[in-house]
Amino acid sequence: MDPKRVGVIFGSRSVEHEVSIVTAHQIMEVLSQKHDVLPIYITREGRWLSGPALFDLEVYKGQTWDEVGEEAFLAPYPDGGLMRLGRTRRGKPGAPEKIDIDVVVPAVHGTFGEDGTLQGLLEFANVPYTGSGVTASAVGMDKLVMRDVFKANGLPVVDALIVEGLEISYTLPVEGNGHDHDPEQIQARHRTFEANVSAVDEQVQERLGYPVFVKPVTAGSSIGIGKATDRESLSVSLEVAANYDSRVLIERSMEGCVEVNCSVLGGAGFDPRVSLCEQPVAWTDFLSFEDKYMRGGKSGSGSKEAGMASLDRRIPAPIADELTKQVQENALEAFRAVGAAGVARVDSFVNEETGETWVMEINTMPGSFAFYLWEATGMSFAQLADNLLEIALENHRGKSKLMYTFESGMLEGLGGPKT
């Protein structure tokens, strides 16, 4: 592949903001060996910044992006490019400078990046981008829609309950925090919450049985997830999850099963293929945020060993060949079912005694781009990155051949506004 100017977008208004920074720096390090890479950082407040200084991880540790970054935005019309306004000086941007970009790598995990919103902006701007499109990204982010799509395509999923419109119980405010809460309203909300918990507890005992996992529908990286073993822990887990989403998924805890994941790479001009499988090894009952990102790796170094690659894991997963094949076939079907593209990771459960498998979820923007699975399969991170760019460019070429306008002539015969 010829060298390209590649914009890498990361950060954004997401609870997975810091994970995104790590993932972006991993792929920027690899892409910079061959391509002209442009870092595009979106702050937690939603401001866009760019500039070469944003390659340095120390900027994010010291929170000095305002001092070294330059205000930027992506023009939302074809061939508008990235508009960089020069370094901000006390809120006064410099003269706008247009920077053409050949292809964008979205490296945002979670909301406003992995959920289809950023992909929609890139579609408006007519910029090629890696990974899944608008629909697949939105489906992959919404655990309820994702489960429905999987079931419609005959894939086995874990038994679950859905809780919507949960009233969060409020605690009394700390004195002097500036919030004026009516204690009677707080008590009423707390009673409503406890009543809801009682109803949910009955459903859990009737349909699933304890223990269960409680998950926000649209959060990732294990954020907001809790394990409930009784009504009391269910109440706590529901309250935590409801802070991240108004819809909560309660899944049966797959006791006696092991988690087995694999990655899928594919898209326009590239038939989907699967990686080796992995079995993550957690210290606790499930993979917490700390398990995934903060244990055993060089997470502050910016090297490609940071992030998801720092997790203790067994590659290949030590399961029977027929189970490995079933997990991989399910992953391919899940990838096709949501219409994914680029690289994704599909997480599954396996019961080695019964030979059963279940698809848990698809991650259309996997941590570290799942490069560690592809390296174990025989593909270097640099090759993976080039494949992602080639798929993106081929997909864009295909879309450019479609018709997006149609002259019907219906306006010519119209008179006044009431016609």
C-alpha positions as CSV (number, residue, x, y, z in Angstrom):
1,M,0.0,0.0,0.0
2,D,1.2,3.5,-0.9
3,P,1.7,5.9,2.0
4,K,-1.5,7.7,3.1
5,R,-2.4,10.7,5.2
6,V,-4.3,9.0,8.0
7,G,-6.3,10.9,10.6
8,V,-6.7,9.0,13.9
9,I,-9.7,10.2,16.0
10,F,-9.8,9.4,19.7
11,G,-11.0,10.4,23.1
12,S,-14.5,11.9,23.0
13,R,-17.4,12.1,25.5
14,S,-17.2,8.6,26.7
15,V,-16.6,6.7,29.9
16,E,-14.0,4.8,27.9
17,H,-12.1,8.0,27.1
18,E,-8.7,6.9,28.5
19,V,-8.9,3.5,26.9
20,S,-9.4,5.2,23.6
21,I,-6.3,7.3,24.1
22,V,-4.2,4.1,24.7
23,T,-5.7,2.3,21.7
24,A,-5.1,5.4,19.4
25,H,-1.5,5.7,20.4
26,Q,-0.9,2.0,19.8
27,I,-2.1,2.2,16.2
28,M,-0.5,5.7,15.6
29,E,2.8,4.2,16.6
30,V,2.4,1.4,14.0
31,L,0.9,3.6,11.2
32,S,3.7,6.2,11.6
33,Q,6.2,3.7,10.3
34,K,4.8,4.1,6.8
35,H,2.1,6.7,6.7
36,D,1.6,10.4,7.5
37,V,-0.4,10.2,10.7
38,L,-2.5,13.1,12.0
39,P,-3.8,12.8,15.6
40,I,-7.2,14.2,16.2
41,Y,-8.2,14.3,19.9
42,I,-11.7,15.0,21.1
43,T,-11.8,16.2,24.7
44,R,-14.3,15.0,27.3
45,E,-16.2,18.2,26.7
46,G,-16.3,17.5,22.9
47,R,-13.7,20.0,21.7
48,W,-11.6,18.8,18.7
49,L,-7.9,19.4,18.8
50,S,-5.1,18.4,16.5
51,G,-1.3,18.9,16.0
52,P,1.9,16.9,16.3
53,A,2.3,17.4,20.0
54,L,-0.7,15.2,20.6
55,F,1.4,12.1,19.8
56,D,3.0,12.4,23.2
57,L,1.2,10.5,26.0
58,E,2.6,12.9,28.6
59,V,0.2,15.5,27.2
60,Y,-2.7,13.4,28.5
61,K,-1.1,12.5,31.8
62,G,-0.4,16.2,32.5
63,Q,-3.7,17.3,30.8
64,T,-1.9,19.9,28.7
65,W,-3.8,19.4,25.5
66,D,-5.2,22.9,25.5
67,E,-1.6,24.3,25.6
68,V,-0.2,22.2,22.7
69,G,-3.3,21.3,20.6
70,E,-4.8,23.4,17.9
71,E,-8.6,23.8,17.6
72,A,-10.0,21.7,14.7
73,F,-13.2,20.4,13.2
74,L,-14.2,18.1,10.4
75,A,-16.1,20.0,7.8
76,P,-19.5,18.1,7.4
77,Y,-19.6,18.3,3.6
78,P,-17.8,16.3,0.8
79,D,-14.1,17.2,0.4
80,G,-14.3,19.7,3.2
81,G,-11.3,18.0,5.0
82,L,-10.1,18.8,8.5
83,M,-10.1,22.5,9.3
84,R,-7.3,23.3,11.8
85,L,-7.5,26.8,13.3
86,G,-4.0,27.1,14.7
87,R,-3.0,27.1,18.4
88,T,-5.6,28.6,20.7
89,R,-4.5,31.8,22.5
90,R,-7.0,32.7,25.2
91,G,-9.9,31.5,23.2
92,K,-8.9,33.2,20.0
93,P,-8.3,30.7,17.2
94,G,-5.8,31.3,14.4
95,A,-6.5,31.4,10.7
96,P,-8.2,28.2,9.4
97,E,-6.0,25.7,7.5
98,K,-7.5,22.9,5.4
99,I,-5.8,19.6,5.8
100,D,-6.9,16.9,3.3
101,I,-7.1,13.3,4.8
102,D,-7.0,10.1,2.7
103,V,-8.6,7.9,5.4
104,V,-9.7,8.2,9.0
105,V,-9.2,5.6,11.8
106,P,-11.9,6.0,14.4
107,A,-10.3,4.9,17.7
108,V,-13.1,6.0,20.0
109,H,-14.5,3.4,22.4
110,G,-18.1,3.8,23.6
111,T,-20.5,6.7,23.1
112,F,-19.9,9.3,20.4
113,G,-17.5,7.2,18.5
114,E,-18.2,3.5,18.6
115,D,-22.0,3.9,18.4
116,G,-22.3,5.1,14.9
117,T,-22.4,8.9,15.6
118,L,-18.9,9.6,14.5
119,Q,-19.3,7.3,11.5
120,G,-22.4,9.3,10.5
121,L,-20.3,12.5,10.5
122,L,-17.6,10.8,8.4
123,E,-20.3,9.8,5.9
124,F,-21.5,13.4,5.7
125,A,-17.9,14.5,5.1
126,N,-17.4,11.7,2.5
127,V,-14.2,10.6,4.2
128,P,-13.2,6.9,4.0
129,Y,-12.9,5.4,7.5
130,T,-11.9,2.1,9.0
131,G,-14.2,-0.2,10.9
132,S,-17.9,-0.8,10.8
133,G,-20.4,1.7,9.3
134,V,-23.3,3.5,11.0
135,T,-25.7,0.7,11.3
136,A,-23.3,-2.0,12.4
137,S,-21.7,0.3,14.9
138,A,-25.0,1.2,16.5
139,V,-26.2,-2.4,16.6
140,G,-22.9,-3.5,18.2
141,M,-23.1,-0.8,20.9
142,D,-26.7,-1.6,21.9
143,K,-26.8,-4.9,23.7
144,L,-30.6,-5.3,23.3
145,V,-30.6,-4.7,19.6
146,M,-27.5,-6.9,19.2
147,R,-29.1,-9.8,21.0
148,D,-32.2,-9.5,18.8
149,V,-30.0,-9.6,15.6
150,F,-28.1,-12.6,16.9
151,K,-31.3,-14.5,17.7
152,A,-32.8,-13.6,14.4
153,N,-29.8,-15.2,12.7
154,G,-30.0,-18.4,14.8
155,L,-27.1,-17.6,17.1
156,P,-27.3,-18.8,20.8
157,V,-27.4,-16.0,23.3
158,V,-27.3,-16.0,27.1
159,D,-30.7,-15.9,29.0
160,A,-31.4,-12.3,30.2
161,L,-34.0,-9.8,31.5
162,I,-34.4,-6.2,30.4
163,V,-35.1,-3.4,32.9
164,E,-36.2,-0.1,31.5
165,G,-37.0,3.3,33.0
166,L,-35.5,2.4,36.4
167,E,-35.8,5.2,39.0
168,I,-32.4,5.8,40.5
169,S,-32.4,6.1,44.3
170,Y,-31.0,9.4,45.5
171,T,-28.9,10.0,48.6
172,L,-29.1,13.2,50.5
173,P,-26.7,15.9,49.1
174,V,-23.5,16.9,50.8
175,E,-24.0,20.2,52.7
176,G,-22.8,23.1,50.7
177,N,-22.6,21.4,47.3
178,G,-24.9,23.9,45.7
179,H,-27.7,21.4,45.0
180,D,-31.2,22.0,46.4
181,H,-32.9,18.6,46.8
182,D,-36.3,18.2,48.4
183,P,-35.8,15.4,51.1
184,E,-39.4,14.3,50.5
185,Q,-38.8,13.9,46.8
186,I,-35.6,12.0,47.5
187,Q,-37.4,9.6,49.8
188,A,-40.2,9.1,47.3
189,R,-37.7,8.3,44.6
190,H,-35.9,5.9,46.9
191,R,-39.2,4.1,47.7
192,T,-39.9,3.9,44.0
193,F,-36.5,2.4,43.3
194,E,-36.8,-0.1,46.1
195,A,-40.2,-1.2,44.8
196,N,-38.7,-1.7,41.3
197,V,-35.9,-3.7,42.8
198,S,-38.4,-6.0,44.6
199,A,-40.2,-6.6,41.3
200,V,-36.9,-7.2,39.4
201,D,-35.7,-9.6,42.2
202,E,-38.9,-11.7,41.8
203,Q,-38.3,-11.9,38.0
204,V,-34.6,-12.9,38.5
205,Q,-35.5,-15.7,40.9
206,E,-38.3,-16.9,38.7
207,R,-36.5,-16.8,35.3
208,L,-32.8,-16.7,35.8
209,G,-31.8,-17.6,39.3
210,Y,-28.8,-16.0,41.1
211,P,-26.0,-15.2,40.5
212,V,-26.6,-12.7,37.6
213,F,-24.6,-10.0,35.9
214,V,-26.1,-6.5,35.7
215,K,-25.0,-4.4,32.7
216,P,-25.8,-0.9,31.3
217,V,-27.1,-1.6,27.7
218,T,-24.7,0.7,26.0
219,A,-21.6,0.8,28.2
220,G,-18.4,-1.1,27.5
221,S,-15.0,-2.0,29.1
222,S,-16.9,-3.6,32.1
223,I,-17.8,-0.1,33.3
224,G,-21.0,-0.1,35.3
225,I,-21.2,-3.9,35.4
226,G,-21.9,-5.7,38.7
227,K,-22.4,-9.3,39.8
228,A,-25.5,-9.9,42.0
229,T,-25.9,-12.9,44.2
230,D,-29.0,-11.8,46.1
231,R,-31.5,-9.0,46.4
232,E,-29.2,-6.7,48.2
233,S,-26.4,-6.9,45.7
234,L,-28.9,-6.7,42.9
235,S,-30.1,-3.3,44.3
236,V,-26.6,-2.0,44.4
237,S,-25.7,-3.2,40.9
238,L,-28.9,-1.8,39.4
239,E,-28.3,1.6,41.0
240,V,-24.7,1.7,39.5
241,A,-25.8,0.5,36.1
242,A,-28.7,3.0,35.9
243,N,-26.2,5.8,36.1
244,Y,-24.8,4.8,32.7
245,D,-28.0,3.9,30.9
246,S,-31.8,4.1,31.4
247,R,-31.9,0.5,30.2
248,V,-30.3,-2.3,32.1
249,L,-29.5,-5.9,31.0
250,I,-29.5,-8.7,33.6
251,E,-27.8,-11.8,32.3
252,R,-27.6,-15.3,33.8
253,S,-24.2,-15.9,35.2
254,M,-22.7,-18.7,33.1
255,E,-21.4,-20.7,36.1
256,G,-19.1,-23.5,35.0
257,C,-18.4,-21.9,31.7
258,V,-15.3,-20.2,30.4
259,E,-15.1,-17.0,28.3
260,V,-13.5,-17.6,24.9
261,N,-13.0,-14.7,22.4
262,C,-11.8,-14.4,18.8
263,S,-11.4,-11.6,16.3
264,V,-12.8,-11.3,12.8
265,L,-11.3,-9.2,10.0
266,G,-13.2,-8.5,6.8
267,G,-15.1,-6.1,4.7
268,A,-15.2,-4.8,1.1
269,G,-12.9,-6.9,-1.1
270,F,-11.7,-8.9,1.9
271,D,-13.6,-12.1,2.8
272,P,-14.1,-12.3,6.6
273,R,-11.5,-14.5,8.4
274,V,-11.1,-15.4,12.1
275,S,-8.1,-15.3,14.4
276,L,-7.0,-17.8,16.9
277,C,-9.2,-17.9,20.0
278,E,-8.2,-16.6,23.4
279,Q,-9.2,-17.4,27.0
280,P,-8.9,-14.3,29.2
281,V,-7.7,-15.1,32.7
282,A,-9.3,-12.9,35.3
283,W,-8.4,-12.5,38.9
284,T,-12.0,-12.0,39.9
285,D,-15.4,-13.4,39.0
286,F,-15.4,-11.3,35.8
287,L,-13.1,-9.1,33.8
288,S,-13.3,-5.7,35.5
289,F,-12.0,-2.5,33.9
290,E,-8.8,-2.9,35.9
291,D,-8.4,-6.5,34.8
292,K,-8.7,-5.5,31.1
293,Y,-6.4,-2.4,31.1
294,M,-4.5,-1.8,34.3
295,R,-2.8,-5.2,35.0
296,G,0.5,-6.4,33.9
297,G,1.2,-4.2,30.8
298,K,3.0,-1.0,30.0
299,S,-0.3,0.9,30.0
300,G,1.4,4.3,30.4
301,S,4.2,3.7,27.9
302,G,2.3,4.2,24.6
303,S,3.9,0.9,23.3
304,K,1.7,-1.6,21.6
305,E,2.0,-3.9,24.7
306,A,-0.3,-1.5,26.6
307,G,-4.1,-1.7,26.7
308,M,-5.9,-5.0,26.0
309,A,-2.6,-6.6,25.2
310,S,-1.6,-6.3,28.9
311,L,-4.4,-8.7,30.0
312,D,-3.4,-12.2,31.1
313,R,-4.7,-14.6,28.5
314,R,-4.2,-18.0,27.0
315,I,-3.7,-18.1,23.2
316,P,-4.8,-20.4,21.7
317,A,-7.7,-21.0,24.2
318,P,-7.1,-24.5,25.8
319,I,-10.4,-26.0,24.6
320,A,-11.3,-28.9,22.3
321,D,-10.8,-28.3,18.6
322,E,-14.5,-28.8,17.8
323,L,-15.4,-26.1,20.4
324,T,-12.8,-23.8,18.9
325,K,-14.3,-24.3,15.5
326,Q,-17.8,-23.6,16.8
327,V,-16.7,-20.4,18.5
328,Q,-15.0,-19.2,15.3
329,E,-18.1,-20.1,13.1
330,N,-20.3,-18.2,15.5
331,A,-18.0,-15.2,15.4
332,L,-18.1,-15.1,11.6
333,E,-21.9,-15.3,11.7
334,A,-22.1,-12.6,14.3
335,F,-19.8,-10.4,12.2
336,R,-22.0,-10.9,9.1
337,A,-25.3,-10.6,11.1
338,V,-24.6,-7.0,12.2
339,G,-22.9,-6.1,8.9
340,A,-19.6,-5.3,10.6
341,A,-16.4,-4.3,8.7
342,G,-12.8,-3.9,9.5
343,V,-11.7,-5.7,12.7
344,A,-14.1,-6.8,15.5
345,R,-13.9,-9.1,18.5
346,V,-16.6,-11.5,19.4
347,D,-16.9,-12.7,23.0
348,S,-18.4,-16.1,23.7
349,F,-19.1,-18.6,26.5
350,V,-18.2,-22.2,26.3
351,N,-19.4,-25.1,28.4
352,E,-16.7,-27.7,28.0
353,E,-18.7,-30.5,29.6
354,T,-21.8,-30.1,27.5
355,G,-20.1,-28.8,24.3
356,E,-22.5,-25.8,24.2
357,T,-21.4,-22.3,23.1
358,W,-23.1,-18.9,23.4
359,V,-22.4,-15.5,21.8
360,M,-22.1,-12.8,24.4
361,E,-21.4,-9.7,22.3
362,I,-19.5,-8.2,19.3
363,N,-17.1,-5.4,19.8
364,T,-16.9,-3.4,16.6
365,M,-14.1,-1.2,18.1
366,P,-12.1,-3.8,20.1
367,G,-9.5,-2.6,22.6
368,S,-6.0,-2.4,21.0
369,F,-7.7,-3.4,17.7
370,A,-7.3,-7.0,18.9
371,F,-3.8,-6.9,17.3
372,Y,-2.5,-9.5,19.8
373,L,-4.9,-12.1,18.4
374,W,-3.8,-11.4,14.9
375,E,-0.1,-11.5,15.8
376,A,-0.7,-14.9,17.4
377,T,-2.4,-15.9,14.1
378,G,0.5,-14.9,12.0
379,M,-0.4,-11.3,11.0
380,S,1.7,-8.4,12.3
381,F,0.1,-5.3,13.7
382,A,1.5,-3.3,10.7
383,Q,-0.2,-5.8,8.3
384,L,-3.4,-5.5,10.3
385,A,-3.3,-1.7,10.1
386,D,-2.7,-1.8,6.4
387,N,-5.6,-4.3,5.9
388,L,-7.9,-1.9,7.8
389,L,-6.9,1.0,5.6
390,E,-7.4,-1.1,2.4
391,I,-10.8,-2.3,3.4
392,A,-11.9,1.3,4.3
393,L,-10.7,2.6,0.9
394,E,-12.3,-0.2,-1.0
395,N,-15.6,0.2,0.9
396,H,-15.5,3.9,0.1
397,R,-14.9,3.3,-3.6
398,G,-17.9,1.0,-3.7
399,K,-20.2,3.5,-2.1
400,S,-19.0,6.3,-4.4
401,K,-20.5,4.3,-7.3
402,L,-24.0,4.5,-5.8
403,M,-26.7,7.0,-6.8
404,Y,-27.5,9.5,-4.0
405,T,-29.6,12.0,-6.0
406,F,-32.7,11.7,-8.2
407,E,-34.2,14.5,-10.2
408,S,-38.0,13.9,-10.1
409,G,-39.3,17.2,-11.4
410,M,-42.0,17.2,-8.7
411,L,-41.3,20.8,-7.6
412,E,-41.8,22.3,-11.1
413,G,-45.6,22.1,-11.0
414,L,-46.0,23.4,-7.5
415,G,-47.6,26.8,-6.9
416,G,-47.9,28.5,-3.5
417,P,-47.0,26.9,-0.1
418,K,-50.5,25.5,0.3
419,T,-50.4,23.5,-2.9
